Protein backbone atom coordinates (compact mmCIF):
# COMPACT_ATOMS: atom_id res chain seq x y z
CA UNK A 1 0.00 0.00 0.00
CA UNK A 2 1.35 3.41 -0.93
CA UNK A 3 0.89 6.15 1.65
CA UNK A 4 0.03 8.72 -1.05
CA UNK A 5 -3.13 6.80 -1.90
CA UNK A 6 -4.45 7.27 1.64
CA UNK A 7 -5.48 10.87 1.10
CA UNK A 8 -8.88 11.09 2.81
CA UNK A 9 -9.60 11.45 6.51
CA UNK A 10 -12.13 9.07 8.07
CA UNK A 11 -13.37 8.40 11.58
CA UNK A 12 -14.36 4.92 12.67
CA UNK A 13 -17.16 5.07 15.21
CA UNK A 14 -18.40 2.42 17.61
CA UNK A 15 -21.76 2.11 19.29
CA UNK A 16 -21.74 2.85 23.01
CA UNK A 17 -24.56 2.76 25.48
CA UNK A 18 -25.20 5.85 27.53
CA UNK A 19 -28.08 7.42 29.39
CA UNK A 20 -30.38 10.28 28.51
CA UNK A 21 -31.39 13.01 30.95
CA UNK A 22 -34.05 10.71 32.44
CA UNK A 23 -31.63 7.84 33.07
CA UNK A 24 -32.96 5.72 30.21
CA UNK A 25 -30.42 3.68 28.20
CA UNK A 26 -29.59 5.25 24.83
CA UNK A 27 -27.28 3.98 22.09
CA UNK A 28 -24.91 6.60 20.71
CA UNK A 29 -21.82 6.59 18.48
CA UNK A 30 -18.38 7.46 19.82
CA UNK A 31 -15.15 7.88 17.83
CA UNK A 32 -12.93 4.77 17.87
CA UNK A 33 -10.10 6.14 15.72
CA UNK A 34 -9.36 8.74 13.07
CA UNK A 35 -7.09 7.69 10.22
CA UNK A 36 -6.00 8.40 6.67
CA UNK A 37 -7.73 6.13 4.17
CA UNK A 38 -8.75 5.69 0.55
CA UNK A 39 -12.54 5.72 0.08
CA UNK A 40 -13.42 4.13 -3.26
CA UNK A 41 -17.01 3.94 -4.52
CA UNK A 42 -17.63 0.42 -5.79
CA UNK A 43 -21.13 0.54 -7.22
CA UNK A 44 -24.34 2.46 -7.13
CA UNK A 45 -27.67 0.78 -7.59
CA UNK A 46 -31.10 2.29 -7.60
CA UNK A 47 -34.19 0.18 -7.50
CA UNK A 48 -37.85 0.34 -6.60
CA UNK A 49 -38.80 -1.35 -3.35
CA UNK A 50 -42.24 -1.15 -1.80
CA UNK A 51 -43.21 1.62 -4.22
CA UNK A 52 -40.36 3.87 -3.06
CA UNK A 53 -37.10 4.69 -4.79
CA UNK A 54 -34.18 3.33 -2.81
CA UNK A 55 -30.55 4.10 -3.48
CA UNK A 56 -27.80 1.74 -2.36
CA UNK A 57 -24.21 2.88 -2.47
CA UNK A 58 -21.32 0.63 -1.64
CA UNK A 59 -17.72 1.62 -1.09
CA UNK A 60 -14.41 0.07 -0.18
CA UNK A 61 -12.35 1.86 2.46
CA UNK A 62 -8.66 0.99 2.51
CA UNK A 63 -6.54 1.90 5.52
CA UNK A 64 -3.53 0.70 7.46
CA UNK A 65 -4.17 -2.23 9.75
CA UNK A 66 -5.65 -1.38 13.14
CA UNK A 67 -6.56 -4.08 15.67
CA UNK A 68 -10.08 -4.09 17.01
CA UNK A 69 -11.92 -2.92 13.87
CA UNK A 70 -15.18 -4.86 13.48
CA UNK A 71 -18.26 -4.86 11.29
CA UNK A 72 -20.29 -3.50 14.24
CA UNK A 73 -18.65 -0.11 13.64
CA UNK A 74 -19.36 2.57 11.05
CA UNK A 75 -17.26 4.92 8.92
CA UNK A 76 -17.77 8.69 8.97
CA UNK A 77 -16.26 10.20 5.82
CA UNK A 78 -16.83 13.97 5.63
CA UNK A 79 -20.30 13.60 7.13
CA UNK A 80 -21.29 10.61 4.97
CA UNK A 81 -21.95 7.55 7.10
CA UNK A 82 -21.17 4.01 5.94
CA UNK A 83 -22.08 0.84 7.79
CA UNK A 84 -19.32 -1.76 7.62
CA UNK A 85 -20.52 -5.05 6.16
CA UNK A 86 -17.15 -6.84 6.03
CA UNK A 87 -13.64 -6.31 7.41
CA UNK A 88 -10.77 -7.96 5.50
CA UNK A 89 -7.16 -8.16 6.65
CA UNK A 90 -5.45 -8.21 3.23
CA UNK A 91 -3.35 -11.36 2.86
CA UNK A 92 -3.67 -11.84 6.66
CA UNK A 93 -0.47 -9.83 6.92
CA UNK A 94 -1.58 -7.30 9.54
CA UNK A 95 -0.63 -4.41 7.25
CA UNK A 96 -3.79 -3.30 5.44
CA UNK A 97 -7.55 -3.42 6.05
CA UNK A 98 -10.30 -3.31 3.45
CA UNK A 99 -13.71 -2.33 4.79
CA UNK A 100 -16.67 -3.13 2.55
CA UNK A 101 -19.37 -0.60 3.33
CA UNK A 102 -22.96 0.41 2.61
CA UNK A 103 -24.14 3.97 2.93
CA UNK A 104 -26.58 4.50 5.80
CA UNK A 105 -29.17 7.25 6.14
N, C-alpha and C positions, 0 to 999 in steps of 0.2 A: 504494500500500500504506500502510495506517495503522499507525503504530508500536504503538498500543494493542492491535492484534490479535496481535502477536508477543509472547505472554505466557508461553511455555514455553521452558525451557532445554534445548538439545540439544547433543550433542557429535558431530561428524563424525569418524570414525576411518578410518585408512588401514592397509592391510596392509603390514607391514615384515618383512623377513627378519632373523632374529637367530640366535643359537646357544644350544643348551642346555649343561648343565654338561659334556657329553662332546664338545663341539665340533661336534655335528651341526646342520645347518640346520633352523630352526624358524620357521614363519610365526606372527607375533603381530600384534595390532592396537595402533596408537599413535594418540593424539589428533591430529587435523589442525587443528581449530578448535572453539571453543565459541561458540554464538551464541543469540540469541533467535529463536524461530520460532513458527509456528502449525502444530500437528500435528492433522490432520483425518482421522479414519477415513473411508474411502471406501466400503468394502463388506466384508462378512464372508461367507464361503462355507464351508460344511461339506459334505464329500462322503466317500464310501467309496471307498478306493483300496487294492487288494491286501488286502482283508478287514480294513482298519484305518481307523478314523476319522481323517480329516485335516482340520485347520482352516487356512484360508488367510485372512489378514487383510491388507488393503491400506490404505495411508494416503497422503495427500499432505502433504508438509512444505513450508511456504512460509517463505522467509527472504530477507533482503537478499542481493543479488548478491555472491558471493565468487569470484574467479578460482581455477581449479585444482580445482574440485569435479567429480568424475567418478562414473560408475556403478560403479567398482571399490571405492568406499568404502561405509561403512555408517553408519547413524544410531543413536546411543544416546540414548534418551529415557526418563529415569528408570529405567534398567535394562532397558527393553524394546529389543531390537535389531531394526532394520529394514535389509534389504538394499536398496540403491538400484537400481531397474530402469531409470529414465530420469531425466535431468537436463534441464530446460527453462529457458532464459533467456526470460522472458516478454517478448514483443514484441521480442526481440533488442535490448533497450534497455540492458542492463547494470545494471538496477536491482533486479530481483527474480528469484529462482530458485524453481522448483517441482520438488520431488523426488518422484517416484512410487516408492513403497516396498512391499515385502513383508516381513512379519514372519518372522524367522529364529529357529530354536530355539537 
